[in-house]
Amino acid sequence: MSKRVVMVLLVFLLLVFQAQLWFGHGSLGHVTQMTKQLNGLNTTTARLQTENKQLKAEVEDLKTGMDMVEEKARFELGMLKPNEILVQYTK
């Protein structure tokens, strides 16, 4: 092969690799997009883990004592103990 053909081939390969770097799968834009998506998923995962911990604590409270049951009955269902008076104050 002549030097010119080798040079053209090398330039062509360089252009192909550059095109892959800028526009193909694994390109800089694609990596940036995937990084943003990963950060969003990590945030969602952290929030869900916190929710799961709270739910596990609530389940444990419900299993071990009646305090949680009474609290839920009072605040969510508006239940009162006998001879108890409810006073609501709104601003």
Buried (B, 14 or more C-beta within 10 A) or exposed (E): EEEEEEEEEEEEEEEEEEEEEEEEEEBEEEEEEEEEEEEEEEEEEEEEEEEEEEEEEEEEBEEEEEEBEEEBBBEEEEEEEEEEEEEEEEE
